Amino acid sequence: MKILVHISRIIVGALFIFSGFVKLVDPIGSQYKFEEYFAEGVLNMEFLIPYALIFSIILIVAEILLGVMILIGYKPKTTVWSLFLLTLVFLFLTWYSAYYNKVTDCGCFGDAVKLSTWGTFYKNIYLIAFIIILVIGVKHIKPLFGGKIPKLITFLSLGIFMFIVQHVLTHLPIIDFRAYAIGKNLEKGMEFPEDGSIPPVHDFMLEDAQSDLAPILLKKEKVMLVIIYNLEKVDKNGFPAIKNITTKAKEKGYTVYGVSASFTDDLILAKEKHNLPFDFLFCDETTLKTVIRANPGVIILDKGTVTQKKNWIDVDEIIL
């Protein structure tokens, strides 16, 4: 039993740390998943949507911290029961998603690893089996270090995790697992895989009043896109910086467009109010949220390849 507990401890700890880390570097992605779950057509708890980011941060930090705690053996009873209860929540959500075909990507591993809804549910079945072993054999879980070292490691880890959260919310994800990451070519991302599945880049259209300009813009060498996925939620403090960088970009021969899912009339008013030197194109809001975790944010394209991405607070770092 002792050996089985140690094996389960390593598996559970490693899985929770990995799962937590890939979401820790991009908590806004988890925020969007919570918003999907809270929506009317899923759990019908729309009053919780404004708190989705808080929920995501608490869940992510708890997940990765519990992984650390079980590995180092800090407060084993509290840790094991917390893991059990947290996994029960995951189990319910993944079952609900699979059975009712809601939120088809639960985001359990962020954008790093994609599993089917039933695949994710069965993963949690195996996971809770390992945790039950830990519950039964909790007396065999001993601290790896003596004295106050486990406590020190736990609180030091918590501080590091909170620092990472603050950093990525202020700037952009430390690691970008999405199809719009720096170095990715969007045209290649639109190609259908041999298995016939949906391509990584889909629904990426840059529409004006007449047509989709994406095929044209993805051929150009110097393209700057200002992403404002929702004008009502935009950080208006970013407009002066956006105006400054886009003005400089146009002077250096860049093709510059704003891209948004908001209404055209509202965008025209915003352009006039903030004296923005570019016109807006339309794109799906979900797609824009995937392109960049900023509102507003800026991406630079060179023949369809993403060369730079910045939150508005960092646009002065863009190399033109």
N, C-alpha and C positions, 0 to 999 in steps of 0.2 A: 504493500500500500504506500509506503514511504517513497519508493522510487516512482510510482505512478503519480503521486502528488507533485513531486519535483518536475516531472515531465510536463504535467498539466500547467504547473506554475510558469514554466518557461514559455510554453505555447501561448497561454492566455496573456501573459505580460508582453511578449513580443508582438502579438496581434493587436493588442490595445494601443501599444506605443506606435506601431506603424499606422494603424487606422487613425489615431489621433493626430499624428504628425502631418499626414497628407492633407488633413483638414485645417490644422493649425496654420499652415502657410497660406491658406486661402479661406478664412472664416466667412467671407461674404458669400462664397459658394454655398456654404451650409445655411446661411441666412435665407438664400433663395429657396432652398429645399424646405425649410420650415414654413416659409410663406406658402409654398405649394400645399403642404400638409394642412395648414390652417385655413386654406381657401374653402369657399362655400361648397364646392363639388367634392371635397374630400372629407375632412373632419368637421367642417362647418364651424370653425372657431375663429372667425375673422377678427374678432376683438383682440386676438393675440398677435396679429400680424405686425403691429408697430413694435412688438418686443422680440421679433424673430432674431435679430442680431444678438441680443442679450442671451436668448436661449441657446443660440449656436455657440457663443463663446463659452458659456457655462458647461455645456455638454462636451465640447472639444477638450477644454482644459481638464475636466473631470476624467474624461476617457484616457488621455495620455498620462495624467498624473497617477491614476489608479494602476496603469500598466507599470509605471516606475515603482510604485509602492509594493506591488505584489512580487516584483523581481527582487527588491532589496529586503523584503520581509518586514516592512514598517506597519505596525498595527494590523496584523493579519486578519483578525476576526472582522474588524470594521471594513477592511479593504475587500475581503472575500464577499461579504454580504452586499457591499456597494456594487461590486462587479455583477453579482447575481441580479440585483434589482435593475441595474442599468441595462443588462442584457435582456431582461424580460421586456423592458420598454422597446428595445430594438426588435425583439422577436415579434411583438404585437404590430409594430409599424410595418415591418417587412411582410408579415402575413397579410395585413390589411392591403398593402400595396399589390401583392401578388394575387390575392383572391378576388379583389374588386378591380384590379387593373388600374390602380390609381398611383400617380407619381412613379412612373415606370423605372426611374433611376433614383434609388433612395439616397445616393451620395454617401454610402457607408465608407467608401474609400476615396471620397472626394472625386476628382477627375483623374486620379492616377490609375485606378483599376475599375473596370466596368463589369458588373455582374448582372445577370437577368434577375427579375424580381423573385422568382422561385429559387434561383441559385443563391441569392442573398439570404432568403429565409432558411434554406437548408444549412448554409454556413453558420447561421446563428443557432440552429439546433445542435450542431456539433460543438459550437463554442459553449453553449450552456451546459452540455454534458461534461466538458472539461471543468467548468466552474463548479458543478455539483460535486465532482471529485474533490475539489479544493474545500468545499463546504464540509464534506464528510471528514476529510483528513486535515483540517485546519491546524490541528495540534502539531503536525509535522512541518509547518511553515515557520522557520526560524529566521531571524535577521541575519543578513550576510555579514554585517559589521557590528561591533560592540559599542556600548555607550550611546552617545547622542548622534553618532554619525548618520544612521538611517533618517532621523528627524531632520538633520541638517541637509542631507541630500534632497529630501522631500520638499522642504521650503525653498531651497536654492533652485530646484527644478521648477517649482511654481513661479518664482520670480522670473526665470528665464522664459517660461512659456507666456507669461503676461507681457513681457517685453516684446516678444515676437508678435503677439496679437496687436499690440499698439503700433508696431512698426509697419506691419502689412496693411493695417487699416489707414494709416497716414499716407503710405506710398502705394505699393502694389505687391501682390504675392511674391514671396521669395523664390519659390519654384512654381513655374507655370506649366501645368500638365495639359492645357487645352490646345486645340488645333490652331489657335491664333497666337501662339507663343512666338517670341522673337526667334527668327530663323526659319519659321514655317512658311511655306509657299501656299497661298490660299487657293490658287488654281489647281495645284496638285491635290490639295485637300478636298476639292470638289469632285475628284474622280471616284467613281464607284468601285469599291473593292471587288475582287473576283468572286467572293461569296454572295454578292448581290445585296449586302447590307447597306445601310444608309452611310454615305460618306461623312468623314469627320466635319467638313465644312458644308453646311447646308442652310438654306434660307438666308444666305448672305446676298442680299440684293440692295443696290443703291439707286433708288428710284427717284426721278424727278417727275414732272407733270406728264411727260410723254413716254419714258422708257426706263429700262434698267441700265444704268451706266457702269455697273460693276465690270462687265467684260472689257470695257474701254479703259477704265481706271486701273485695272489689274495688269494692263500692258505698259502703263506709263512708268517712268523711272523715278520721278519725284512727286509723291502723293502724300499729302497730310490730311488725315481725317480726324475731326474733332467729334468725339462721341458724347452725346447727351441723350442717354436712353429715355429719360423722362424729364421734361422741362419743369414739372411741378416739384420734383425731388432734387433738382440740380443744386449744387453748392454755388450760390451766386457770387461768393467771394472769389471764385475762380475765373470769372469773366475778364477782369483786367489782365491777368496773366495770359489767358487764351487770346485776347485781342493782340497783345504784344507779340507773342510767338507766331501767330498766323500772319501778322503784318510782315514780320521779318522773313517768314517762309515765302510769301508771295514775291517779296523783293528779290529773293534768290531763285525764282523760277519754279517754285512748287505749285502744283495744282492743289488747291485747298477747298475742302467741303466740310460742312457740319453734317452729322448723321444723327437722326433722332426718330423716335416713334410717336412723337407728340404731334398735335394738330398744326397744320401749315400756318394758319392765321396766328397762332400763339408764337410760333417760331419767327415769323416776320416781325411781330411786335418786339420779341426779345432781341432780334438782330438790330432793330432800330434803336432800342433803349440802350443797349450796351455797345452800339457802334461796331458791330462785328464785321470784318471785311470778307465775309464768305457767305455763300448760299447754303441752304440745307437740302439734304436728300433724305428719303425715308427708308427705314429698315425696321424689321421686327424687333420689338423690345427685348425679348428673350435672347435673340441672337446678339444684340448689342451688349447685354449683360455678360454674355459669354466672351465677347471680344476683349473687353477690358473691365476690370473691377474698379471703375472710377466714373464719376458723373459730376463734372466733365473730365474726360481723359483724352489723350492724343496718341494716335499711332502713325507711324511713318511706313509707307510701302515703297518698295523698289521692284518694279515688274512683278507685283503680286506677293513679294516676300516681305514679311514683317521685319523691319530692321531696328525699330525703336518703339517703345511704349512707355508712356509716362502719365501718372496722375497729374492733375492741373498744378499741384503744389510743387512739382519737380520739372515743369516744362522748360525752365531756363537751362536745364541740363541737356536738352536736345541739341544734337550736333547737326547743323544744317549744311 
